[in-house]
Amino acid sequence: MIIDNLKKHTKKYEIIYTDPPWQQKKGNTRKCRPNQGKELDYKTMSLGDIKELHKQILMNNTAEKHNVFMWTIDKFLPQTEKFMQELGYELHARIIWDKENGIAPAFTVRYSHEYLLWFYKKGKILMPIKEYRGKYTTVLRERSTTHSKKPEIAYKMIEDMFPNCSKVELFARNTRKGWDSFGDEITK
């Protein structure tokens, strides 16, 4: 599990990029996918476990000045902001990923966005380099491809704004040059 690997890891990071496996299920089966089950294709974690894992990482693996970029969805938006506040973090921005597609639960409206929340500790925010201040907006547009895969533009934004900072991705699905990556699905 990701926390076991990080317990042995003592490096301090300035950028923490995390995509927690929120506890939820797939929608109802559809005629086009009658054999699809309700469980996600990866292990999920309870809200309490997600909070505890982040508490450990943020206490042990962060540089004095650092930013946390955390993915969440509408269902968990209030809880995510609340537990990060309980861990001593302030919300700097709600960045919205417009996926340009998405699911329509109960065939009502199509959920076509996710949130990338930018958190910092008061007085310890890490500022983007001058050349990229104000260059990105709070809306990132990139069509989603596979379930839970995050957009390339989010990585690019962070790399542009913080090119010389130490970066770690939690719950990563692959590795990326210049980043340390921890996640159960990296070997897939």
Salt bridges, closest charged atoms under 4 A:
ASP19 OD2 - LYS150 NZ 3.39
ASP19 OD2 - ARG173 NH1 3.49
GLU39 OE2 - LYS25 NZ 2.57
ASP41 OD1 - LYS26 NZ 3.26
GLU64 OE2 - LYS124 NZ 3.19
ASP74 OD2 - HIS113 NE2 2.96
GLU81 OE2 - ARG94 NE 2.59
GLU86 OE1 - LYS51 NZ 2.31
GLU86 OE2 - LYS82 NZ 3.66
GLU90 OE2 - LYS122 NZ 4.00
ASP98 OD2 - ARG141 NE 3.52
GLU114 OE2 - LYS99 NZ 3.01
GLU114 OE1 - LYS150 NZ 2.98
GLU152 OE2 - ARG176 NH2 2.62
GLU159 OE2 - ARG176 NE 2.71
ASP160 OD2 - LYS156 NZ 2.91
ASP180 OD2 - HIS9 NE2 3.91
ASP180 OD2 - LYS11 NZ 3.31
GLU185 OE2 - ARG173 NE 3.66
